[in-house]
């Protein structure tokens, strides 16, 4: 996999500003449960569509302009082990993997006369994984080309700084996950940065 | 639950034309695995958000006009036992329950500048359940008010006829479920009505 710019820009995991320069991994400690690296790379979890669904968005972006007439859905999933911990604690354990899948949108077909549905074209898949012993800041992003194992995106990429600055819980955008936000609120795990943004109406 | 018109009209399970006149159930045979009736009603499955996610749509409708500036997402889930059978066979066993959840859509918030995300407001929940020994045609629809147990929607409602006429597999709209359609195609379980529509470009 060569150095490239991430092909799809989504807010759900806020990978938008990630220039995918791949880091050289540090000597590898043991992986937490749920994560299995192969030759220093993360394989795309084969069964992520059977994981816990968190949300979908349409055309979400940091940018105020898009391509007219072009629409994309994003779907976000998390591994069940991590979901069970979040449900209890309002935050994420080591071994958490969140998968962002981007899909094409269809409009008029069969009996549908209006609105948009998801079609069979997976435009991209990215992962946000937590492994405190391995990754600077605890988390790393991975962008998958042709579903092949991927190296982490370099931690100098803007996505990491943006997640730290704006994400509601432990660098994840829980403010866009409607079933997670009330759990985090009850567990008092919302980040100071997010609470300050809410206070100032950002 | 009183007789009423279904409060949200969606294509994913094609409940759009269902006038929710509730039928008197026949003497009840034993329920298949996965379905537990209480006093002849179906309780809303409490854990459906942990089931297998099928797809999401935005503003899908049989009708070509909608409310300007008003958007809704729909999410569809199926129970894992039914999914495992579909994956193997391309069709649904007794005990299948598909849940359609409709959610409000937000736009500009936090760092999102464009597009739509799902917010915390669940606008409605409906179920399409398969129980061949109980339901005329094998399936029934249920619309839940305030998440309370619901009686099946009367089988004279248009939704049943529409599903029979247009749905790709066993009265379910597999043509809108991108991970299911290739399975049904391989298993040769697409309905003659759907295949005829595809042939004629409907």
Interface residues (C-beta under 8 A of the other chain):
Chain A: X11 X12 X14 X49 X50 X52 X53 X55 X56 X57 X58 X59 X60 X61 X62 X63 X64 X65 X66 X73 X75 X77 X80 X83 X103 X105 X109 X110 X111 X112 X113 X114 X115 X116 X117 X118 X119 X120 X162 X166 X168 X173 X175 X176 X178 X179 X181 X182 X194 X197 X202
Chain B: X11 X12 X14 X49 X50 X52 X53 X55 X56 X57 X58 X59 X60 X61 X62 X63 X64 X65 X66 X73 X75 X77 X80 X83 X103 X105 X109 X110 X111 X112 X113 X114 X115 X116 X117 X118 X119 X120 X162 X166 X168 X173 X175 X176 X178 X179 X181 X182 X194 X197 X202
